Amino acid sequence: MPGKPYSGMPGQRGPYVIDKINGKTLDKHGMVVDKTEVDKAYIPLKEFENMEF
């Protein structure tokens, strides 16, 4: 996503990626994100590009 500079969530302000598998959202470490911690779902694009799968 391109980012929303004025978003209330810091993770959405710059370009970001949301990684999903089997309907579950993952954080930048590949762990399932709990619904109470949605801010961890926004992976900065630069970090995502450097991730090893």
mmCIF entry with sequence, helices, sheets and N, C-alpha, C, O atoms, coordinates in Angstrom:
data_MODEL
# 
_entry.id   MODEL 
# 
_entity.id                         1 
_entity.type                       polymer 
_entity.pdbx_number_of_molecules   1 
# 
_entity_poly.entity_id                      1 
_entity_poly.type                           'polypeptide(L)' 
_entity_poly.nstd_linkage                   no 
_entity_poly.nstd_monomer                   no 
_entity_poly.pdbx_seq_one_letter_code       MPGKPYSGMPGQRGPYVIDKINGKTLDKHGMVVDKTEVDKAYIPLKEFENMEF 
_entity_poly.pdbx_seq_one_letter_code_can   MPGKPYSGMPGQRGPYVIDKINGKTLDKHGMVVDKTEVDKAYIPLKEFENMEF 
_entity_poly.pdbx_strand_id                 A 
# 
loop_
_entity_poly_seq.entity_id 
_entity_poly_seq.num 
_entity_poly_seq.mon_id 
_entity_poly_seq.hetero 
1 1  MET n 
1 2  PRO n 
1 3  GLY n 
1 4  LYS n 
1 5  PRO n 
1 6  TYR n 
1 7  SER n 
1 8  GLY n 
1 9  MET n 
1 10 PRO n 
1 11 GLY n 
1 12 GLN n 
1 13 ARG n 
1 14 GLY n 
1 15 PRO n 
1 16 TYR n 
1 17 VAL n 
1 18 ILE n 
1 19 ASP n 
1 20 LYS n 
1 21 ILE n 
1 22 ASN n 
1 23 GLY n 
1 24 LYS n 
1 25 THR n 
1 26 LEU n 
1 27 ASP n 
1 28 LYS n 
1 29 HIS n 
1 30 GLY n 
1 31 MET n 
1 32 VAL n 
1 33 VAL n 
1 34 ASP n 
1 35 LYS n 
1 36 THR n 
1 37 GLU n 
1 38 VAL n 
1 39 ASP n 
1 40 LYS n 
1 41 ALA n 
1 42 TYR n 
1 43 ILE n 
1 44 PRO n 
1 45 LEU n 
1 46 LYS n 
1 47 GLU n 
1 48 PHE n 
1 49 GLU n 
1 50 ASN n 
1 51 MET n 
1 52 GLU n 
1 53 PHE n 
# 
_struct_asym.id          A 
_struct_asym.entity_id   1 
# 
loop_
_struct_conf.conf_type_id 
_struct_conf.id 
_struct_conf.pdbx_PDB_helix_id 
_struct_conf.beg_label_comp_id 
_struct_conf.beg_label_asym_id 
_struct_conf.beg_label_seq_id 
_struct_conf.pdbx_beg_PDB_ins_code 
_struct_conf.end_label_comp_id 
_struct_conf.end_label_asym_id 
_struct_conf.end_label_seq_id 
_struct_conf.pdbx_end_PDB_ins_code 
_struct_conf.beg_auth_comp_id 
_struct_conf.beg_auth_asym_id 
_struct_conf.beg_auth_seq_id 
_struct_conf.end_auth_comp_id 
_struct_conf.end_auth_asym_id 
_struct_conf.end_auth_seq_id 
_struct_conf.pdbx_PDB_helix_class 
_struct_conf.details 
_struct_conf.pdbx_PDB_helix_length 
HELX_P HELX_P1 AA1 PRO A 10 ? GLN A 12 ? PRO A 10 GLN A 12 5 ? 3 
HELX_P HELX_P2 AA2 LYS A 35 ? ALA A 41 ? LYS A 35 ALA A 41 5 ? 7 
HELX_P HELX_P3 AA3 LEU A 45 ? GLU A 49 ? LEU A 45 GLU A 49 1 ? 5 
# 
_struct_conf_type.id          HELX_P 
_struct_conf_type.criteria    ? 
_struct_conf_type.reference   ? 
# 
loop_
_struct_sheet.id 
_struct_sheet.type 
_struct_sheet.number_strands 
_struct_sheet.details 
AA1 ? 2 ? 
AA2 ? 2 ? 
# 
loop_
_struct_sheet_order.sheet_id 
_struct_sheet_order.range_id_1 
_struct_sheet_order.range_id_2 
_struct_sheet_order.offset 
_struct_sheet_order.sense 
AA1 1 2 ? anti-parallel 
AA2 1 2 ? anti-parallel 
# 
loop_
_struct_sheet_range.sheet_id 
_struct_sheet_range.id 
_struct_sheet_range.beg_label_comp_id 
_struct_sheet_range.beg_label_asym_id 
_struct_sheet_range.beg_label_seq_id 
_struct_sheet_range.pdbx_beg_PDB_ins_code 
_struct_sheet_range.end_label_comp_id 
_struct_sheet_range.end_label_asym_id 
_struct_sheet_range.end_label_seq_id 
_struct_sheet_range.pdbx_end_PDB_ins_code 
_struct_sheet_range.beg_auth_comp_id 
_struct_sheet_range.beg_auth_asym_id 
_struct_sheet_range.beg_auth_seq_id 
_struct_sheet_range.end_auth_comp_id 
_struct_sheet_range.end_auth_asym_id 
_struct_sheet_range.end_auth_seq_id 
AA1 1 TYR A 16 ? VAL A 17 ? TYR A 16 VAL A 17 
AA1 2 ILE A 43 ? PRO A 44 ? ILE A 43 PRO A 44 
AA2 1 ASP A 19 ? ILE A 21 ? ASP A 19 ILE A 21 
AA2 2 LYS A 24 ? LEU A 26 ? LYS A 24 LEU A 26 
# 
loop_
_atom_site.group_PDB 
_atom_site.id 
_atom_site.type_symbol 
_atom_site.label_atom_id 
_atom_site.label_alt_id 
_atom_site.label_comp_id 
_atom_site.label_asym_id 
_atom_site.label_entity_id 
_atom_site.label_seq_id 
_atom_site.pdbx_PDB_ins_code 
_atom_site.Cartn_x 
_atom_site.Cartn_y 
_atom_site.Cartn_z 
_atom_site.occupancy 
_atom_site.B_iso_or_equiv 
_atom_site.pdbx_formal_charge 
_atom_site.auth_seq_id 
_atom_site.auth_comp_id 
_atom_site.auth_asym_id 
_atom_site.auth_atom_id 
_atom_site.pdbx_PDB_model_num 
ATOM 1   N N  . MET A 1 1  ? 0.847  -1.167  0.000  1.00 0.00 ? 1  MET A N  1 
ATOM 2   C CA . MET A 1 1  ? 0.000  0.000   0.000  1.00 0.00 ? 1  MET A CA 1 
ATOM 3   C C  . MET A 1 1  ? 0.898  1.237   0.000  1.00 0.00 ? 1  MET A C  1 
ATOM 4   O O  . MET A 1 1  ? 2.015  1.190   0.517  1.00 0.00 ? 1  MET A O  1 
ATOM 5   N N  . PRO A 1 2  ? 0.433  2.310   -0.559 1.00 0.00 ? 2  PRO A N  1 
ATOM 6   C CA . PRO A 1 2  ? 1.267  3.499   -0.674 1.00 0.00 ? 2  PRO A CA 1 
ATOM 7   C C  . PRO A 1 2  ? 1.472  4.256   0.633  1.00 0.00 ? 2  PRO A C  1 
ATOM 8   O O  . PRO A 1 2  ? 2.426  5.026   0.743  1.00 0.00 ? 2  PRO A O  1 
ATOM 9   N N  . GLY A 1 3  ? 0.631  4.067   1.600  1.00 0.00 ? 3  GLY A N  1 
ATOM 10  C CA . GLY A 1 3  ? 0.749  4.791   2.863  1.00 0.00 ? 3  GLY A CA 1 
ATOM 11  C C  . GLY A 1 3  ? -0.227 5.951   2.929  1.00 0.00 ? 3  GLY A C  1 
ATOM 12  O O  . GLY A 1 3  ? -0.627 6.513   1.909  1.00 0.00 ? 3  GLY A O  1 
ATOM 13  N N  . LYS A 1 4  ? -0.601 6.298   4.161  1.00 0.00 ? 4  LYS A N  1 
ATOM 14  C CA . LYS A 1 4  ? -1.527 7.399   4.422  1.00 0.00 ? 4  LYS A CA 1 
ATOM 15  C C  . LYS A 1 4  ? -0.843 8.321   5.423  1.00 0.00 ? 4  LYS A C  1 
ATOM 16  O O  . LYS A 1 4  ? -0.887 8.045   6.622  1.00 0.00 ? 4  LYS A O  1 
ATOM 17  N N  . PRO A 1 5  ? -0.216 9.402   4.978  1.00 0.00 ? 5  PRO A N  1 
ATOM 18  C CA . PRO A 1 5  ? 0.602  10.257  5.837  1.00 0.00 ? 5  PRO A CA 1 
ATOM 19  C C  . PRO A 1 5  ? -0.083 10.747  7.118  1.00 0.00 ? 5  PRO A C  1 
ATOM 20  O O  . PRO A 1 5  ? 0.589  11.010  8.116  1.00 0.00 ? 5  PRO A O  1 
ATOM 21  N N  . TYR A 1 6  ? -1.404 10.870  7.096  1.00 0.00 ? 6  TYR A N  1 
ATOM 22  C CA . TYR A 1 6  ? -2.108 11.413  8.262  1.00 0.00 ? 6  TYR A CA 1 
ATOM 23  C C  . TYR A 1 6  ? -2.860 10.354  9.053  1.00 0.00 ? 6  TYR A C  1 
ATOM 24  O O  . TYR A 1 6  ? -3.726 10.684  9.864  1.00 0.00 ? 6  TYR A O  1 
ATOM 25  N N  . SER A 1 7  ? -2.540 9.089   8.827  1.00 0.00 ? 7  SER A N  1 
ATOM 26  C CA . SER A 1 7  ? -3.215 7.998   9.525  1.00 0.00 ? 7  SER A CA 1 
ATOM 27  C C  . SER A 1 7  ? -2.934 8.036   11.022 1.00 0.00 ? 7  SER A C  1 
ATOM 28  O O  . SER A 1 7  ? -1.853 8.438   11.453 1.00 0.00 ? 7  SER A O  1 
ATOM 29  N N  . GLY A 1 8  ? -3.901 7.621   11.793 1.00 0.00 ? 8  GLY A N  1 
ATOM 30  C CA . GLY A 1 8  ? -3.726 7.530   13.245 1.00 0.00 ? 8  GLY A CA 1 
ATOM 31  C C  . GLY A 1 8  ? -2.833 6.364   13.648 1.00 0.00 ? 8  GLY A C  1 
ATOM 32  O O  . GLY A 1 8  ? -2.352 6.313   14.780 1.00 0.00 ? 8  GLY A O  1 
ATOM 33  N N  . MET A 1 9  ? -2.610 5.436   12.737 1.00 0.00 ? 9  MET A N  1 
ATOM 34  C CA . MET A 1 9  ? -1.749 4.291   13.025 1.00 0.00 ? 9  MET A CA 1 
ATOM 35  C C  . MET A 1 9  ? -0.390 4.539   12.381 1.00 0.00 ? 9  MET A C  1 
ATOM 36  O O  . MET A 1 9  ? -0.307 4.636   11.157 1.00 0.00 ? 9  MET A O  1 
ATOM 37  N N  . PRO A 1 10 ? 0.674  4.643   13.168 1.00 0.00 ? 10 PRO A N  1 
ATOM 38  C CA . PRO A 1 10 ? 2.006  4.943   12.639 1.00 0.00 ? 10 PRO A CA 1 
ATOM 39  C C  . PRO A 1 10 ? 2.465  3.996   11.522 1.00 0.00 ? 10 PRO A C  1 
ATOM 40  O O  . PRO A 1 10 ? 3.141  4.424   10.587 1.00 0.00 ? 10 PRO A O  1 
ATOM 41  N N  . GLY A 1 11 ? 2.102  2.727   11.616 1.00 0.00 ? 11 GLY A N  1 
ATOM 42  C CA . GLY A 1 11 ? 2.527  1.758   10.606 1.00 0.00 ? 11 GLY A CA 1 
ATOM 43  C C  . GLY A 1 11 ? 1.932  1.990   9.239  1.00 0.00 ? 11 GLY A C  1 
ATOM 44  O O  . GLY A 1 11 ? 2.431  1.458   8.247  1.00 0.00 ? 11 GLY A O  1 
ATOM 45  N N  . GLN A 1 12 ? 0.867  2.781   9.166  1.00 0.00 ? 12 GLN A N  1 
ATOM 46  C CA . GLN A 1 12 ? 0.211  3.051   7.889  1.00 0.00 ? 12 GLN A CA 1 
ATOM 47  C C  . GLN A 1 12 ? 0.710  4.328   7.226  1.00 0.00 ? 12 GLN A C  1 
ATOM 48  O O  . GLN A 1 12 ? 0.317  4.617   6.096  1.00 0.00 ? 12 GLN A O  1 
ATOM 49  N N  . ARG A 1 13 ? 1.549  5.086   7.882  1.00 0.00 ? 13 ARG A N  1 
ATOM 50  C CA . ARG A 1 13 ? 1.952  6.403   7.361  1.00 0.00 ? 13 ARG A CA 1 
ATOM 51  C C  . ARG A 1 13 ? 2.887  6.338   6.162  1.00 0.00 ? 13 ARG A C  1 
ATOM 52  O O  . ARG A 1 13 ? 2.864  7.228   5.313  1.00 0.00 ? 13 ARG A O  1 
ATOM 53  N N  . GLY A 1 14 ? 3.703  5.304   6.083  1.00 0.00 ? 14 GLY A N  1 
ATOM 54  C CA . GLY A 1 14 ? 4.596  5.131   4.938  1.00 0.00 ? 14 GLY A CA 1 
ATOM 55  C C  . GLY A 1 14 ? 4.152  3.921   4.140  1.00 0.00 ? 14 GLY A C  1 
ATOM 56  O O  . GLY A 1 14 ? 3.206  3.242   4.539  1.00 0.00 ? 14 GLY A O  1 
ATOM 57  N N  . PRO A 1 15 ? 4.804  3.631   3.024  1.00 0.00 ? 15 PRO A N  1 
ATOM 58  C CA . PRO A 1 15 ? 4.452  2.451   2.235  1.00 0.00 ? 15 PRO A CA 1 
ATOM 59  C C  . PRO A 1 15 ? 4.574  1.181   3.080  1.00 0.00 ? 15 PRO A C  1 
ATOM 60  O O  . PRO A 1 15 ? 5.552  1.006   3.808  1.00 0.00 ? 15 PRO A O  1 
ATOM 61  N N  . TYR A 1 16 ? 3.580  0.298   2.979  1.00 0.00 ? 16 TYR A N  1 
ATOM 62  C CA . TYR A 1 16 ? 3.576  -0.901  3.807  1.00 0.00 ? 16 TYR A CA 1 
ATOM 63  C C  . TYR A 1 16 ? 2.981  -2.088  3.076  1.00 0.00 ? 16 TYR A C  1 
ATOM 64  O O  . TYR A 1 16 ? 2.374  -1.948  2.014  1.00 0.00 ? 16 TYR A O  1 
ATOM 65  N N  . VAL A 1 17 ? 3.167  -3.264  3.667  1.00 0.00 ? 17 VAL A N  1 
ATOM 66  C CA . VAL A 1 17 ? 2.638  -4.516  3.140  1.00 0.00 ? 17 VAL A CA 1 
ATOM 67  C C  . VAL A 1 17 ? 1.917  -5.213  4.276  1.00 0.00 ? 17 VAL A C  1 
ATOM 68  O O  . VAL A 1 17 ? 2.342  -5.139  5.429  1.00 0.00 ? 17 VAL A O  1 
ATOM 69  N N  . ILE A 1 18 ? 0.822  -5.892  3.953  1.00 0.00 ? 18 ILE A N  1 
ATOM 70  C CA . ILE A 1 18 ? 0.163  -6.770  4.919  1.00 0.00 ? 18 ILE A CA 1 
ATOM 71  C C  . ILE A 1 18 ? 0.281  -8.174  4.349  1.00 0.00 ? 18 ILE A C  1 
ATOM 72  O O  . ILE A 1 18 ? -0.212 -8.443  3.254  1.00 0.00 ? 18 ILE A O  1 
ATOM 73  N N  . ASP A 1 19 ? 0.928  -9.067  5.080  1.00 0.00 ? 19 ASP A N  1 
ATOM 74  C CA . ASP A 1 19 ? 1.193  -10.432 4.634  1.00 0.00 ? 19 ASP A CA 1 
ATOM 75  C C  . ASP A 1 19 ? 0.138  -11.360 5.226  1.00 0.00 ? 19 ASP A C  1 
ATOM 76  O O  . ASP A 1 19 ? -0.050 -11.396 6.442  1.00 0.00 ? 19 ASP A O  1 
ATOM 77  N N  . LYS A 1 20 ? -0.548 -12.109 4.369  1.00 0.00 ? 20 LYS A N  1 
ATOM 78  C CA . LYS A 1 20 ? -1.581 -13.042 4.821  1.00 0.00 ? 20 LYS A CA 1 
ATOM 79  C C  . LYS A 1 20 ? -1.337 -14.415 4.223  1.00 0.00 ? 20 LYS A C  1 
ATOM 80  O O  . LYS A 1 20 ? -0.860 -14.552 3.096  1.00 0.00 ? 20 LYS A O  1 
ATOM 81  N N  . ILE A 1 21 ? -1.680 -15.438 5.016  1.00 0.00 ? 21 ILE A N  1 
ATOM 82  C CA . ILE A 1 21 ? -1.623 -16.807 4.532  1.00 0.00 ? 21 ILE A CA 1 
ATOM 83  C C  . ILE A 1 21 ? -2.784 -17.573 5.172  1.00 0.00 ? 21 ILE A C  1 
ATOM 84  O O  . ILE A 1 21 ? -2.991 -17.506 6.384  1.00 0.00 ? 21 ILE A O  1 
ATOM 85  N N  . ASN A 1 22 ? -3.511 -18.275 4.368  1.00 0.00 ? 22 ASN A N  1 
ATOM 86  C CA . ASN A 1 22 ? -4.673 -19.033 4.839  1.00 0.00 ? 22 ASN A CA 1 
ATOM 87  C C  . ASN A 1 22 ? -5.626 -18.171 5.659  1.00 0.00 ? 22 ASN A C  1 
ATOM 88  O O  . ASN A 1 22 ? -6.188 -18.642 6.648  1.00 0.00 ? 22 ASN A O  1 
ATOM 89  N N  . GLY A 1 23 ? -5.813 -16.923 5.264  1.00 0.00 ? 23 GLY A N  1 
ATOM 90  C CA . GLY A 1 23 ? -6.742 -16.030 5.943  1.00 0.00 ? 23 GLY A CA 1 
ATOM 91  C C  . GLY A 1 23 ? -6.224 -15.432 7.236  1.00 0.00 ? 23 GLY A C  1 
ATOM 92  O O  . GLY A 1 23 ? -6.946 -14.689 7.900  1.00 0.00 ? 23 GLY A O  1 
ATOM 93  N N  . LYS A 1 24 ? -4.991 -15.737 7.608  1.00 0.00 ? 24 LYS A N  1 
ATOM 94  C CA . LYS A 1 24 ? -4.411 -15.194 8.840  1.00 0.00 ? 24 LYS A CA 1 
ATOM 95  C C  . LYS A 1 24 ? -3.363 -14.143 8.490  1.00 0.00 ? 24 LYS A C  1 
ATOM 96  O O  . LYS A 1 24 ? -2.588 -14.312 7.549  1.00 0.00 ? 24 LYS A O  1 
ATOM 97  N N  . THR A 1 25 ? -3.352 -13.064 9.255  1.00 0.00 ? 25 THR A N  1 
ATOM 98  C CA . THR A 1 25 ? -2.401 -11.984 9.029  1.00 0.00 ? 25 THR A CA 1 
ATOM 99  C C  . THR A 1 25 ? -1.123 -12.262 9.806  1.00 0.00 ? 25 THR A C  1 
ATOM 100 O O  . THR A 1 25 ? -1.164 -12.666 10.968 1.00 0.00 ? 25 THR A O  1 
ATOM 101 N N  . LEU A 1 26 ? 0.023  -12.040 9.146  1.00 0.00 ? 26 LEU A N  1 
ATOM 102 C CA . LEU A 1 26 ? 1.324  -12.314 9.756  1.00 0.00 ? 26 LEU A CA 1 
ATOM 103 C C  . LEU A 1 26 ? 2.086  -11.018 10.011 1.00 0.00 ? 26 LEU A C  1 
ATOM 104 O O  . LEU A 1 26 ? 1.915  -10.032 9.293  1.00 0.00 ? 26 LEU A O  1 
ATOM 105 N N  . ASP A 1 27 ? 2.938  -11.033 11.053 1.00 0.00 ? 27 ASP A N  1 
ATOM 106 C CA . ASP A 1 27 ? 3.803  -9.882  11.307 1.00 0.00 ? 27 ASP A CA 1 
ATOM 107 C C  . ASP A 1 27 ? 5.105  -10.055 10.519 1.00 0.00 ? 27 ASP A C  1 
ATOM 108 O O  . ASP A 1 27 ? 5.232  -10.996 9.735  1.00 0.00 ? 27 ASP A O  1 
ATOM 109 N N  . LYS A 1 28 ? 6.063  -9.164  10.720 1.00 0.00 ? 28 LYS A N  1 
ATOM 110 C CA . LYS A 1 28 ? 7.308  -9.229  9.939  1.00 0.00 ? 28 LYS A CA 1 
ATOM 111 C C  . LYS A 1 28 ? 8.179  -10.424 10.287 1.00 0.00 ? 28 LYS A C  1 
ATOM 112 O O  . LYS A 1 28 ? 9.163  -10.693 9.598  1.00 0.00 ? 28 LYS A O  1 
ATOM 113 N N  . HIS A 1 29 ? 7.827  -11.150 11.354 1.00 0.00 ? 29 HIS A N  1 
ATOM 114 C CA . HIS A 1 29 ? 8.578  -12.337 11.747 1.00 0.00 ? 29 HIS A CA 1 
ATOM 115 C C  . HIS A 1 29 ? 7.865  -13.621 11.332 1.00 0.00 ? 29 HIS A C  1 
ATOM 116 O O  . HIS A 1 29 ? 8.334  -14.722 11.624 1.00 0.00 ? 29 HIS A O  1 
ATOM 117 N N  . GLY A 1 30 ? 6.717  -13.471 10.643 1.00 0.00 ? 30 GLY A N  1 
ATOM 118 C CA . GLY A 1 30 ? 5.962  -14.641 10.193 1.00 0.00 ? 30 GLY A CA 1 
ATOM 119 C C  . GLY A 1 30 ? 5.030  -15.211 11.237 1.00 0.00 ? 30 GLY A C  1 
ATOM 120 O O  . GLY A 1 30 ? 4.477  -16.296 11.052 1.00 0.00 ? 30 GLY A O  1 
ATOM 121 N N  . MET A 1 31 ? 4.848  -14.492 12.339 1.00 0.00 ? 31 MET A N  1 
ATOM 122 C CA . MET A 1 31 ? 3.960  -14.947 13.405 1.00 0.00 ? 31 MET A CA 1 
ATOM 123 C C  . MET A 1 31 ? 2.556  -14.384 13.168 1.00 0.00 ? 31 MET A C  1 
ATOM 124 O O  . MET A 1 31 ? 2.406  -13.268 12.670 1.00 0.00 ? 31 MET A O  1 
ATOM 125 N N  . VAL A 1 32 ? 1.524  -15.166 13.529 1.00 0.00 ? 32 VAL A N  1 
ATOM 126 C CA . VAL A 1 32 ? 0.146  -14.718 13.374 1.00 0.00 ? 32 VAL A CA 1 
ATOM 127 C C  . VAL A 1 32 ? -0.108 -13.523 14.286 1.00 0.00 ? 32 VAL A C  1 
ATOM 128 O O  . VAL A 1 32 ? 0.267  -13.532 15.459 1.00 0.00 ? 32 VAL A O  1 
ATOM 129 N N  . VAL A 1 33 ? -0.748 -12.496 13.733 1.00 0.00 ? 33 VAL A N  1 
ATOM 130 C CA . VAL A 1 33 ? -1.051 -11.275 14.482 1.00 0.00 ? 33 VAL A CA 1 
ATOM 131 C C  . VAL A 1 33 ? -2.393 -11.433 15.174 1.00 0.00 ? 33 VAL A C  1 
ATOM 132 O O  . VAL A 1 33 ? -3.393 -11.752 14.531 1.00 0.00 ? 33 VAL A O  1 
ATOM 133 N N  . ASP A 1 34 ? -2.418 -11.214 16.470 1.00 0.00 ? 34 ASP A N  1 
ATOM 134 C CA . ASP A 1 34 ? -3.652 -11.243 17.246 1.00 0.00 ? 34 ASP A CA 1 
ATOM 135 C C  . ASP A 1 34 ? -4.485 -10.018 16.885 1.00 0.00 ? 34 ASP A C  1 
ATOM 136 O O  . ASP A 1 34 ? -3.934 -8.961  16.579 1.00 0.00 ? 34 ASP A O  1 
ATOM 137 N N  . LYS A 1 35 ? -5.791 -10.153 16.920 1.00 0.00 ? 35 LYS A N  1 
ATOM 138 C CA . LYS A 1 35 ? -6.685 -9.047  16.551 1.00 0.00 ? 35 LYS A CA 1 
ATOM 139 C C  . LYS A 1 35 ? -6.515 -7.824  17.451 1.00 0.00 ? 35 LYS A C  1 
ATOM 140 O O  . LYS A 1 35 ? -6.892 -6.718  17.063 1.00 0.00 ? 35 LYS A O  1 
ATOM 141 N N  . THR A 1 36 ? -5.960 -8.005  18.632 1.00 0.00 ? 36 THR A N  1 
ATOM 142 C CA . THR A 1 36 ? -5.748 -6.873  19.538 1.00 0.00 ? 36 THR A CA 1 
ATOM 143 C C  . THR A 1 36 ? -4.456 -6.130  19.246 1.00 0.00 ? 36 THR A C  1 
ATOM 144 O O  . THR A 1 36 ? -4.201 -5.076  19.829 1.00 0.00 ? 36 THR A O  1 
ATOM 145 N N  . GLU A 1 37 ? -3.631 -6.672  18.344 1.00 0.00 ? 37 GLU A N  1 
ATOM 146 C CA . GLU A 1 37 ? -2.335 -6.063  18.022 1.00 0.00 ? 37 GLU A CA 1 
ATOM 147 C C  . GLU A 1 37 ? -2.198 -5.806  16.522 1.00 0.00 ? 37 GLU A C  1 
ATOM 148 O O  . GLU A 1 37 ? -1.171 -6.124  15.921 1.00 0.00 ? 37 GLU A O  1 
ATOM 149 N N  . VAL A 1 38 ? -3.241 -5.228  15.925 1.00 0.00 ? 38 VAL A N  1 
ATOM 150 C CA . VAL A 1 38 ? -3.247 -5.033  14.473 1.00 0.00 ? 38 VAL A CA 1 
ATOM 151 C C  . VAL A 1 38 ? -2.117 -4.142  13.976 1.00 0.00 ? 38 VAL A C  1 
ATOM 152 O O  . VAL A 1 38 ? -1.741 -4.225  12.806 1.00 0.00 ? 38 VAL A O  1 
ATOM 153 N N  . ASP A 1 39 ? -1.567 -3.291  14.839 1.00 0.00 ? 39 ASP A N  1 
ATOM 154 C CA . ASP A 1 39 ? -0.473 -2.421  14.404 1.00 0.00 ? 39 ASP A CA 1 
ATOM 155 C C  . ASP A 1 39 ? 0.745  -3.225  13.952 1.00 0.00 ? 39 ASP A C  1 
ATOM 156 O O  . ASP A 1 39 ? 1.555  -2.726  13.171 1.00 0.00 ? 39 ASP A O  1 
ATOM 157 N N  . LYS A 1 40 ? 0.884  -4.454  14.431 1.00 0.00 ? 40 LYS A N  1 
ATOM 158 C CA . LYS A 1 40 ? 2.012  -5.306  14.031 1.00 0.00 ? 40 LYS A CA 1 
ATOM 159 C C  . LYS A 1 40 ? 1.836  -5.881  12.625 1.00 0.00 ? 40 LYS A C  1 
ATOM 160 O O  . LYS A 1 40 ? 2.779  -6.423  12.048 1.00 0.00 ? 40 LYS A O  1 
ATOM 161 N N  . ALA A 1 41 ? 0.625  -5.762  12.077 1.00 0.00 ? 41 ALA A N  1 
ATOM 162 C CA . ALA A 1 41 ? 0.343  -6.304  10.745 1.00 0.00 ? 41 ALA A CA 1 
ATOM 163 C C  . ALA A 1 41 ? 0.925  -5.443  9.636  1.00 0.00 ? 41 ALA A C  1 
ATOM 164 O O  . ALA A 1 41 ? 1.107  -5.925  8.518  1.00 0.00 ? 41 ALA A O  1 
ATOM 165 N N  . TYR A 1 42 ? 1.221  -4.182  9.920  1.00 0.00 ? 42 TYR A N  1 
ATOM 166 C CA . TYR A 1 42 ? 1.722  -3.262  8.900  1.00 0.00 ? 42 TYR A CA 1 
ATOM 167 C C  . TYR A 1 42 ? 3.236  -3.361  8.831  1.00 0.00 ? 42 TYR A C  1 
ATOM 168 O O  . TYR A 1 42 ? 3.938  -2.865  9.712  1.00 0.00 ? 42 TYR A O  1 
ATOM 169 N N  . ILE A 1 43 ? 3.740  -4.004  7.779  1.00 0.00 ? 43 ILE A N  1 
ATOM 170 C CA . ILE A 1 43 ? 5.176  -4.213  7.601  1.00 0.00 ? 43 ILE A CA 1 
ATOM 171 C C  . ILE A 1 43 ? 5.684  -3.133  6.654  1.00 0.00 ? 43 ILE A C  1 
ATOM 172 O O  . ILE A 1 43 ? 5.228  -3.053  5.513  1.00 0.00 ? 43 ILE A O  1 
ATOM 173 N N  . PRO A 1 44 ? 6.625  -2.297  7.110  1.00 0.00 ? 44 PRO A N  1 
ATOM 174 C CA . PRO A 1 44 ? 7.176  -1.279  6.208  1.00 0.00 ? 44 PRO A CA 1 
ATOM 175 C C  . PRO A 1 44 ? 7.722  -1.940  4.934  1.00 0.00 ? 44 PRO A C  1 
ATOM 176 O O  . PRO A 1 44 ? 8.369  -2.985  4.995  1.00 0.00 ? 44 PRO A O  1 
ATOM 177 N N  . LEU A 1 45 ? 7.455  -1.323  3.800  1.00 0.00 ? 45 LEU A N  1 
ATOM 178 C CA . LEU A 1 45 ? 7.846  -1.890  2.508  1.00 0.00 ? 45 LEU A CA 1 
ATOM 179 C C  . LEU A 1 45 ? 9.337  -2.198  2.447  1.00 0.00 ? 45 LEU A C  1 
ATOM 180 O O  . LEU A 1 45 ? 9.718  -3.252  1.938  1.00 0.00 ? 45 LEU A O  1 
ATOM 181 N N  . LYS A 1 46 ? 10.187 -1.312  2.948  1.00 0.00 ? 46 LYS A N  1 
ATOM 182 C CA . LYS A 1 46 ? 11.643 -1.547  2.913  1.00 0.00 ? 46 LYS A CA 1 
ATOM 183 C C  . LYS A 1 46 ? 12.024 -2.817  3.672  1.00 0.00 ? 46 LYS A C  1 
ATOM 184 O O  . LYS A 1 46 ? 12.890 -3.573  3.232  1.00 0.00 ? 46 LYS A O  1 
ATOM 185 N N  . GLU A 1 47 ? 11.362 -3.052  4.833  1.00 0.00 ? 47 GLU A N  1 
ATOM 186 C CA . GLU A 1 47 ? 11.650 -4.260  5.606  1.00 0.00 ? 47 GLU A CA 1 
ATOM 187 C C  . GLU A 1 47 ? 11.165 -5.500  4.866  1.00 0.00 ? 47 GLU A C  1 
ATOM 188 O O  . GLU A 1 47 ? 11.830 -6.536  4.874  1.00 0.00 ? 47 GLU A O  1 
ATOM 189 N N  . PHE A 1 48 ? 10.002 -5.392  4.226  1.00 0.00 ? 48 PHE A N  1 
ATOM 190 C CA . PHE A 1 48 ? 9.441  -6.530  3.506  1.00 0.00 ? 48 PHE A CA 1 
ATOM 191 C C  . PHE A 1 48 ? 10.333 -6.919  2.330  1.00 0.00 ? 48 PHE A C  1 
ATOM 192 O O  . PHE A 1 48 ? 10.537 -8.105  2.068  1.00 0.00 ? 48 PHE A O  1 
ATOM 193 N N  . GLU A 1 49 ? 10.857 -5.933  1.629  1.00 0.00 ? 49 GLU A N  1 
ATOM 194 C CA . GLU A 1 49 ? 11.731 -6.197  0.475  1.00 0.00 ? 49 GLU A CA 1 
ATOM 195 C C  . GLU A 1 49 ? 13.006 -6.932  0.891  1.00 0.00 ? 49 GLU A C  1 
ATOM 196 O O  . GLU A 1 49 ? 13.586 -7.663  0.088  1.00 0.00 ? 49 GLU A O  1 
ATOM 197 N N  . ASN A 1 50 ? 13.444 -6.746  2.130  1.00 0.00 ? 50 ASN A N  1 
ATOM 198 C CA . ASN A 1 50 ? 14.679 -7.365  2.606  1.00 0.00 ? 50 ASN A CA 1 
ATOM 199 C C  . ASN A 1 50 ? 14.442 -8.676  3.348  1.00 0.00 ? 50 ASN A C  1 
ATOM 200 O O  . ASN A 1 50 ? 15.396 -9.295  3.820  1.00 0.00 ? 50 ASN A O  1 
ATOM 201 N N  . MET A 1 51 ? 13.195 -9.105  3.458  1.00 0.00 ? 51 MET A N  1 
ATOM 202 C CA . MET A 1 51 ? 12.884 -10.329 4.188  1.00 0.00 ? 51 MET A CA 1 
ATOM 203 C C  . MET A 1 51 ? 13.311 -11.557 3.383  1.00 0.00 ? 51 MET A C  1 
ATOM 204 O O  . MET A 1 51 ? 13.255 -11.562 2.153  1.00 0.00 ? 51 MET A O  1 
ATOM 205 N N  . GLU A 1 52 ? 13.733 -12.580 4.093  1.00 0.00 ? 52 GLU A N  1 
ATOM 206 C CA . GLU A 1 52 ? 14.071 -13.841 3.456  1.00 0.00 ? 52 GLU A CA 1 
ATOM 207 C C  . GLU A 1 52 ? 12.980 -14.843 3.774  1.00 0.00 ? 52 GLU A C  1 
ATOM 208 O O  . GLU A 1 52 ? 12.596 -15.011 4.931  1.00 0.00 ? 52 GLU A O  1 
ATOM 209 N N  . PHE A 1 53 ? 12.481 -15.507 2.741  1.00 0.00 ? 53 PHE A N  1 
ATOM 210 C CA . PHE A 1 53 ? 11.388 -16.472 2.934  1.00 0.00 ? 53 PHE A CA 1 
ATOM 211 C C  . PHE A 1 53 ? 11.900 -17.867 2.818  1.00 0.00 ? 53 PHE A C  1 
ATOM 212 O O  . PHE A 1 53 ? 11.131 -18.820 2.949  1.00 0.00 ? 53 PHE A O  1 
# 
